[in-house]
Amino acid sequence: MAKETSYYELLKDPRWQRKRLEIMKLNNFSCEVCGDEEKTLNIHHSYYEKGLKPWDYPEQSLHCLCEDCHKKAQDIKTLINRQLGQIDLTENEIVLGYLLGLQMSDVPMIVAEVFSYEVALGIGDAFKLAAEQVLDSLIDGKIDGWKLDEIKKRNRN
């Protein structure tokens, strides 16, 4: 039986070292948060997914951070995960919807699947809309940020 490679061993892999360098270069070898160019830089994975190697993640999920900002990002992620573990599934769906709504407000071409009233509630909250407005505007159970912006503008008029 083959021995599984540890995560820390994977970080020594040339594929990760190349990807890591690309991300640092894209950010001009400075921290994305504080702009520091002198401190040691780390590449922060904004999420982890079972089965993915460190170099398999999309560029937009990798962030060039100084050690201090990286620690803060990790600490915040830990706190968020702890809080998510304290609320029920219904509340998690509302949080998911809100996060999708925030993402769609930044990148309107993102399409979200709205699989429950709670997800619609969260998306609506991010856009200052009622869940019913989100649900009434779905096409095949999905919606994008442009449609949500359009509804929001109509509400203002």
Summary of the structure (lengths in Angstrom):
residues: 157
radius of gyration: 19.2
end to end distance: 66.4
largest distance: 66.4
contacts: 423
relative contact order: 0.09
helix: 56%
strand: 11%
